[in-house]
Amino acid sequence: MVPKNEWEEFFDGHAPVYMQNPFTQNTLGEVDFILEELKLPKNSRILDMGCGTGRHAVELARRGYRVTGVDISSGMLAKAEKAARKAGVEVEWTHADATTFRSAKHFDAAICLCEGAFGLIGPKENPCDHDLAILRNIYKALKPGTRFILTALNGCRLIRKFNPEDIKQGRFDPLTMIEVSTMEYDAAEGKQTVTVREGGHVPSELVFLLRQAGFSVEHIGGGTAGNWGRRPLDLDEIEMMVIARKEKQLGSR
């Protein structure tokens, strides 16, 4: 592992209260949707990239799937391990950066949800290079012809949200689609803050990145947690969803 970046620092501190976020409250319905889309037999192997506290990974394991959860935050993984023990299921937890993750296993499907690594940009990282590296690593970990479900920060909302003053003050860069914000978390020494960068995408760019990685895109639309389905994108919702498939050969259509 490389030394902690800002996102690792934030999530390590935020882990104890992460499951109090409103968007984490519809796990059962979200897993219903995931399995409806993936159409996998029990005991299939699923990769959860940026698994966080493991809310999807644990529920998938509870329903009979073999899951590997990957996350950059040891704090989040500690909560995930505790959740798996409580549920009485086994999940393989891997502490790794999604941009450098490698797996000797090959998976029957992959998910990367609720800003699970994708779009969480380090201070010296190029956002396109960062996200493309994640997509390529997921592609390499999948068996040919398998599906991948991704949610990503909705760049249309960012464009509508920010104004010229925000751009001048460095809160948003329309050229890179990066939003810069200060996040707060609790630590042993009290409240701490960290400045982080989140990268948004417009749908056409996201489709292009996925194709560059070797995926064909079956659907792109709205992806707000708690309201998943094959539906159109609302310009002001936080995330959008992509359902893609690994092509048998890189770059094929």
GIKA-V147473 format. One record per pair of residues at least 12 apart in sequence whose C-alpha atoms are under 6 Angstrom apart, sorted by sequence separation. I is the first residue (numbers start at 0). J is the second residue. D is the distance in Angstrom with one decimal. If there is no record, write none. Layout:
# GIKA-V147473
((I,J,D) (I,J,D))
This chain:
# GIKA-V147473
((181,193,5.6) (220,232,4.3) (117,130,5.7) (181,194,4.4) (180,194,5.7) (180,195,5.7) (223,238,5.2) (179,195,5.8) (222,238,5.0) (179,196,4.7) (222,239,4.0) (50,68,5.3) (178,196,5.7) (221,239,4.5) (222,240,4.3) (50,69,5.6) (178,197,5.2) (220,239,5.6) (221,240,5.6) (46,66,5.9) (49,69,5.4) (50,70,5.7) (177,197,5.5) (220,240,5.4) (42,63,5.7) (43,64,5.4) (44,65,4.7) (45,66,4.8) (46,67,5.0) (47,68,4.8) (48,69,5.0) (49,70,4.6) (177,198,4.5) (219,240,5.6) (41,63,5.3) (42,64,4.5) (43,65,6.0) (44,66,5.8) (176,198,5.6) (219,241,4.5) (41,64,5.5) (42,65,5.6) (52,75,4.9) (67,90,6.0) (71,94,5.6) (176,199,5.3) (218,241,5.6) (51,75,5.2) (52,76,5.8) (66,90,5.4) (67,91,4.6) (68,92,4.9) (69,93,4.7) (70,94,5.4) (71,95,5.0) (218,242,5.1) (67,92,5.9) (69,94,6.0) (70,95,5.7) (71,96,5.0) (217,242,5.6) (52,78,5.3) (53,79,4.6) (57,83,5.7) (217,243,5.3) (52,79,4.2) (216,243,4.3) (215,243,5.5) (215,244,5.3) (214,244,5.4) (214,245,4.6) (214,246,5.6) (98,132,5.2) (98,133,4.8) (105,140,5.0) (106,141,4.7) (107,142,5.9) (97,133,5.6) (105,141,5.2) (106,142,5.8) (213,249,4.6) (105,142,5.7) (108,145,5.6) (110,147,5.7) (112,149,5.6) (113,150,6.0) (213,250,5.1) (107,145,5.8) (108,146,5.2) (109,147,4.8) (110,148,4.8) (111,149,4.9) (112,150,5.0) (108,147,5.8) (110,149,5.9) (154,199,4.3) (153,199,5.5) (154,200,4.5) (152,199,4.8) (153,200,5.7) (154,201,5.0) (14,74,5.7) (11,72,5.6) (14,75,5.0) (45,106,5.6) (44,106,5.1) (45,107,5.9) (47,109,5.9) (11,74,4.3) (44,107,5.3) (45,108,5.0) (46,109,4.5) (47,110,5.0) (48,111,4.9) (7,71,6.0) (45,109,5.5) (47,111,6.0) (7,72,5.1) (49,115,3.8) (49,116,5.1) (120,196,5.3) (120,197,5.7) (135,212,5.0) (119,197,5.0) (134,212,6.0) (156,234,5.6) (118,197,5.5) (155,234,5.6) (156,235,4.6) (118,198,4.5) (153,237,5.5) (152,237,6.0) (153,238,4.7) (152,238,4.5) (153,239,5.6) (151,238,5.3) (151,239,5.5) (150,239,5.5) (150,240,4.4) (149,240,5.7) (149,241,5.2) (148,241,5.8) (148,242,4.7) (147,242,6.0) (147,243,5.2) (146,243,5.7) (147,244,5.9) (146,244,4.3) (145,244,5.5) (145,245,5.5) (144,245,5.0) (143,245,5.8) (144,246,5.6) (144,247,5.9) (143,247,4.8) (13,184,5.3) (12,184,5.5) (12,185,5.8) (12,186,5.9) (25,225,5.3) (22,224,5.6))
